Amino acid sequence: MKLSRHAGIILGVLAMACAGPSSPVPSPSILGPWPQHSMDRPRPSVVTPAAFVATPPPPDAVVLFDGQSLASWRLADSSQAPARWKVANGYMEVAPGAGGIATAQGFGDAQLHIEWMAPVPPEGTGQDRGNSGVFLMGQYEVQVLDSYGNDTYPDGQAGAIYGQYPPLVNASRPPGEWQSYDIVFHRPRFNSDGSLESPARMTVLHNGIMVQDNATLVGPTSHQERRPYVAHPDKLPLMLQDHGHPVRYRNIWIRTLE
């Protein structure tokens, strides 16, 4: 399938993100002087993205959601029961209270494309407005939030690596409009004794604008704590969060990079 020029530029930027050397074992000091979830932290500047352009999956991608079926997804708990989110008109929608969902297949190093939409009309403020999340390997989160004219702590707004890195800019579109994340993720490596050899790294484009530049994760992302790395398998499922808001997703595909 022929890609648009816009899609080709995005894929080129993401390909460059794949080539960097492994970072040293990280210290929390690399996150800067601000406490986690600090409301005193300066807000990223607002940048208006260009008009939305669809990015079809390249031939070597695994299509995780084709707009019609949740066959590739399970509940994100230990039951492995079928996912129970709503599917309609080419999108899936969080069914509040139904629980997060995870892919049946595991992934490690990967390039992920995912499109999402915050609910309309917007309701709530801060973290209680269009909240969900994209979890690489089920534990490294890129925050999904309605951050269009909605203030919250910077390391928890849309495009943040949750609780660690605010986005470089706020590239959010209004609720009710489709948005995209293009993510290059390099999984952490562990030695045979379970110690960390090299940390996870992540590059994120939000609506075609770079908001995370090969960021080095200091551990799994979490709320009000910074957890250390614990050795885990080389491949784990991708997870989407049920945070009680009817966020929509579509056009989800992934390319393995290992």
LINQUI-V55287 format. One record per residue. N is the residue number from 1. RES is the residue in one small letter. PHI is phi in radians with two decimals (999 if undefined). NEAR is the number of other ideal C-beta (glycine too) atoms within 12 Angstrom. D_FIRST is the distance of its C-alpha to the first C-alpha in whole Angstrom. Layout:
N&RES&PHI&NEAR&D_FIRST + N&RES&PHI&NEAR&D_FIRST
//
This chain:
1&m&999&14&0 + 2&k&-1.29&9&4 + 3&l&-1.57&20&6 + 4&s&-1.18&19&10 + 5&r&-1.03&14&13 + 6&h&-1.05&24&14 + 7&a&-1.13&28&12 + 8&g&-1.13&18&12 + 9&i&-1.12&21&16 + 10&i&-1.05&36&16 + 11&l&-1.11&29&14 + 12&g&-1.17&20&16 + 13&v&-1.08&27&19 + 14&l&-1.19&35&19 + 15&a&-1.11&19&18 + 16&m&-1.11&18&22 + 17&a&-1.19&29&23 + 18&c&-1.42&25&23 + 19&a&-1.70&16&25 + 20&g&-1.24&18&28 + 21&p&-1.29&11&32 + 22&s&-1.13&20&33 + 23&s&-1.43&23&35 + 24&p&-1.18&14&39 + 25&v&-1.00&23&40 + 26&p&-1.44&25&40 + 27&s&-1.93&16&43 + 28&p&-0.97&23&43 + 29&s&-1.10&11&45 + 30&i&-1.18&20&41 + 31&l&-1.40&28&40 + 32&g&1.64&19&43 + 33&p&-1.44&12&46 + 34&w&-1.41&21&45 + 35&p&-1.09&18&46 + 36&q&-1.02&30&43 + 37&h&1.07&28&42 + 38&s&-1.22&20&45 + 39&m&-1.39&18&45 + 40&d&-1.51&12&47 + 41&r&-1.22&23&44 + 42&p&-1.01&15&42 + 43&r&-1.43&25&39 + 44&p&-1.06&29&36 + 45&s&-1.17&15&36 + 46&v&-1.55&24&34 + 47&v&-2.19&21&31 + 48&t&-1.43&17&29 + 49&p&-1.30&29&25 + 50&a&-1.19&18&23 + 51&a&-1.00&14&22 + 52&f&-1.10&24&19 + 53&v&-2.24&23&15 + 54&a&-1.13&22&13 + 55&t&-2.09&35&11 + 56&p&-1.22&22&8 + 57&p&-1.20&29&8 + 58&p&-1.23&24&7 + 59&p&-1.06&12&7 + 60&d&-1.66&15&11 + 61&a&-1.45&28&12 + 62&v&-1.65&25&14 + 63&v&-1.44&27&14 + 64&l&-1.64&38&17 + 65&f&-2.61&36&17 + 66&d&-1.77&23&15 + 67&g&1.58&22&18 + 68&q&-2.23&15&20 + 69&s&-2.50&17&22 + 70&l&-1.75&31&23 + 71&a&-1.08&18&24 + 72&s&-1.52&28&22 + 73&w&-2.17&32&25 + 74&r&-2.35&29&29 + 75&l&-1.05&25&32 + 76&a&-1.50&30&32 + 77&d&-1.87&18&36 + 78&s&-1.38&9&37 + 79&s&-1.30&13&37 + 80&q&1.03&15&34 + 81&a&-1.25&17&34 + 82&p&-1.02&19&31 + 83&a&-1.12&35&30 + 84&r&-2.10&24&31 + 85&w&-1.37&34&29 + 86&k&-1.32&20&29 + 87&v&-2.17&26&25 + 88&a&-2.81&15&25 + 89&n&0.92&12&23 + 90&g&1.50&20&19 + 91&y&-2.28&26&21 + 92&m&-1.89&38&24 + 93&e&-2.29&30&27 + 94&v&-0.96&35&30 + 95&a&-1.69&25&33 + 96&p&-0.90&21&36 + 97&g&1.62&13&38 + 98&a&-1.40&26&36 + 99&g&1.72&26&35 + 100&g&-1.16&35&32 + 101&i&-2.17&43&29 + 102&a&-2.41&36&27 + 103&t&-1.22&37&25 + 104&a&-1.19&24&26 + 105&q&-1.71&20&24 + 106&g&-1.67&26&25 + 107&f&-2.45&37&24 + 108&g&-2.04&30&25 + 109&d&-1.03&31&24 + 110&a&-2.78&42&20 + 111&q&-1.93&39&18 + 112&l&-2.05&44&18 + 113&h&-2.07&40&16 + 114&i&-2.60&44&18 + 115&e&-2.01&37&19 + 116&w&-2.53&46&23 + 117&m&-2.45&36&25 + 118&a&-1.34&39&29 + 119&p&-1.16&30&31 + 120&v&-2.21&20&33 + 121&p&-1.23&13&36 + 122&p&-1.17&27&36 + 123&e&-2.31&19&39 + 124&g&1.45&20&41 + 125&t&-2.40&16&41 + 126&g&1.01&22&40 + 127&q&-1.28&32&38 + 128&d&-1.72&18&39 + 129&r&-2.56&33&36 + 130&g&1.07&43&33 + 131&n&-1.60&38&33 + 132&s&-2.77&41&31 + 133&g&-2.98&42&29 + 134&v&-1.89&49&26 + 135&f&-1.90&37&28 + 136&l&-1.19&46&26 + 137&m&0.93&37&28 + 138&g&1.29&30&30 + 139&q&-2.61&35&32 + 140&y&-2.13&44&31 + 141&e&-1.71&44&30 + 142&v&-1.74&49&28 + 143&q&-1.23&46&30 + 144&v&-1.92&45&29 + 145&l&-2.77&46&31 + 146&d&-1.32&41&32 + 147&s&-1.84&42&33 + 148&y&-1.55&31&33 + 149&g&1.16&22&37 + 150&n&-2.18&28&38 + 151&d&-1.51&22&40 + 152&t&-2.77&34&40 + 153&y&-1.19&30&40 + 154&p&-1.04&38&38 + 155&d&-1.41&41&37 + 156&g&-2.29&41&36 + 157&q&-1.57&44&34 + 158&a&-0.97&51&30 + 159&g&1.51&49&28 + 160&a&-1.33&44&31 + 161&i&-1.46&48&32 + 162&y&-0.95&47&34 + 163&g&1.30&36&38 + 164&q&-2.16&40&37 + 165&y&-2.19&40&35 + 166&p&-1.10&37&35 + 167&p&-1.18&40&32 + 168&l&-1.11&27&32 + 169&v&-2.50&29&32 + 170&n&-1.66&34&31 + 171&a&-1.85&33&28 + 172&s&-1.28&41&28 + 173&r&-1.69&33&27 + 174&p&-1.13&24&30 + 175&p&-1.00&30&30 + 176&g&1.58&19&28 + 177&e&-1.92&24&25 + 178&w&-1.26&29&22 + 179&q&-2.20&44&22 + 180&s&-2.31&42&20 + 181&y&-2.08&49&20 + 182&d&-2.07&46&18 + 183&i&-2.19&47&21 + 184&v&-1.87&39&21 + 185&f&-2.15&45&24 + 186&h&-1.97&36&26 + 187&r&-1.18&37&29 + 188&p&-1.23&38&32 + 189&r&-1.96&24&34 + 190&f&-2.14&21&37 + 191&n&-1.34&13&40 + 192&s&-1.08&8&42 + 193&d&-1.54&8&44 + 194&g&1.58&14&42 + 195&s&-1.30&16&43 + 196&l&-1.37&28&40 + 197&e&-1.56&20&38 + 198&s&-2.67&23&36 + 199&p&-1.42&33&35 + 200&a&-1.23&44&31 + 201&r&-2.32&37&29 + 202&m&-2.58&47&27 + 203&t&-2.07&41&25 + 204&v&-2.31&47&24 + 205&l&-1.93&40&22 + 206&h&-1.90&43&23 + 207&n&0.95&36&21 + 208&g&1.46&37&20 + 209&i&-1.96&33&24 + 210&m&-1.17&30&25 + 211&v&-2.10&41&28 + 212&q&-2.40&42&28 + 213&d&-1.96&24&28 + 214&n&0.91&30&28 + 215&a&-1.20&38&31 + 216&t&-1.65&33&33 + 217&l&-1.40&42&34 + 218&v&-1.53&35&38 + 219&g&2.77&31&37 + 220&p&-1.03&32&36 + 221&t&-1.39&38&36 + 222&s&-2.87&24&38 + 223&h&-1.65&22&41 + 224&q&1.05&16&44 + 225&e&-2.81&17&44 + 226&r&-2.11&26&42 + 227&r&-1.45&21&42 + 228&p&-1.35&21&42 + 229&y&-1.13&29&39 + 230&v&-2.24&15&40 + 231&a&-0.92&19&39 + 232&h&-2.55&24&36 + 233&p&-1.03&16&33 + 234&d&-1.25&19&30 + 235&k&-2.34&23&28 + 236&l&-2.47&29&29 + 237&p&-1.16&33&27 + 238&l&-1.37&45&25 + 239&m&-2.22&37&27 + 240&l&-1.99&45&27 + 241&q&-1.61&35&31 + 242&d&-1.68&32&33 + 243&h&-1.92&33&35 + 244&g&1.53&22&37 + 245&h&-2.15&31&34 + 246&p&-1.37&33&32 + 247&v&-1.26&43&29 + 248&r&-1.87&37&25 + 249&y&-2.33&43&22 + 250&r&-2.76&33&18 + 251&n&0.80&33&15 + 252&i&-1.81&38&16 + 253&w&-2.50&38&14 + 254&i&-2.51&37&16 + 255&r&-2.09&28&15 + 256&t&-1.36&24&19 + 257&l&-2.00&26&20 + 258&e&-1.51&16&23
//
